[in-house]
Amino acid sequence: MHPSTRSKRPARRAAAKSSANRRTGNGTALDALLLALYRGVREPDGWLDFQRHLSLQLATINSVLSLRWPEGTRPGLLYTFNGDTARLPPELRAYAAIDPFVNIADGRAVRLLDLVDPAEFRASTYYREWLVPIDVEYALGLDVREAGRFHARLRLCRSKSAGEFTDADCRLVESLAPHLRLAVGLYSDLDEARSGRELYADAMDSLTLATIVLRKRALSSASSLAVSAYRRQQLLGGAAPSPERQLLLPLADEDPLADLVGTTALPDGC
């Protein structure tokens, strides 16, 4: 055997091992990836951190994670890692809204070149005018859909020098689908609760009566008119409680509006 052939084999094995470790990720990298994913439910930066960790494992140059309500009745979210469409020339921004992954299977990682003919794709205007200038040659998509929840779309992009996404890469991304589904479900529930609370607060403020709500002998909520009336009374030098307030005070363990008023500004003119 030629000496140069023998010397190349250890290097090839080391490169293959390094690639396998990078693509599958060790336990620490996977833990950080999933932690960032679940943190995104409460903190928007968490999902950007999730994309950053995924980029390190899969050698992507940019990625997009979008959440869309199927009926379009709620505002969605769009997280772009390592890509700012605001800096693009106006004539190219329209391409940023195009998603070539249409109706892909739920929970399956799909390579773009598995959906289209590679030769026809590279001859398209979309490829020549949009992907080539931003150095994108390969793309991978994952959709997670569930009734009554936000639909999530994850798009990963690689340059030509990084090579096509392998079957192992696809399996890694597919393994994240259950976690992404759970995280998006939790976010959907929180968003629904938040929307209901905001709707309730708006309804309270629209009332023409000063209204407070006690729950378990503690203040649950108060309309802005109730807060204004309380502050006005305090500014007048602690006038004697009104008959309505005398009825209220025995219901609470302590002054139910004191803490709220301390952090709530009076509306103009009060």
DAKADA-V700194 format. One record per run of one state. SS is the DSSP state (2 for helix, 1 for strand, 0 for the rest). FROM is the first residue (numbers start at 1). TO is the last residue. Records with the same first field share a line. If there is no record, write none. Layout:
SS = FROM-TO  FROM-TO
This chain:
0 = 1-2  25-26  40-43  59-61  70-76  82-84  88-89  97-105  107-109  115-117  123-124  132-137  145-149  159-159  163-166  176-176  207-211  216-217  223-223  236-242  250-257  263-270
2 = 3-24  27-39  44-58  85-87  90-96  112-114  118-122  125-131  160-162  167-175  177-206  224-235  243-249  258-262
1 = 62-69  77-81  106-106  110-111  138-144  150-158  212-215  218-222
